């Protein structure tokens, strides 16, 4: 049996045998699995971009970060299926002291930048977790709220 396999692998004739056909189909299925998994990561990136846009709108209108901003972020993250450990950070100059109800207030006309990060995994059909990818989305805005 082993000699038969060696002989068929060493054969120079251009005919397909069962063994090479099975190997080809197996490799094609694995490649297809990784391509489908890659599309799910692209979809996750689009969902994180949408989350960043919604967070920018919320921060612009409220003039900073408050309880509603945190609730919106938690709600939007609960809708994202392809990423784990999603977190956000905001780069801005904050007004001190913060007005009541605001944890971080941004004055009218002040720019701010938001970065949202999540961990995604590329692993094929059986979720082998072969490659860990950090998906990053960014957004920018200007506060539309005046604080006295």
Buried (B, 14 or more C-beta within 10 A) or exposed (E): EEEEEEEBEEEEEEEEEEEEEEEEEEEEEEEEBBEEBEEBBEEBBEBBBBBBBBBBBBBBEBBBBBEEBEEBBEEBBEEBEBBEEBEBEBEBEBBEEBEEEBEBBBBEEBEBEBBBBBBBBBBBEEEEEEEEBEBEBBBEBBBBBEBE
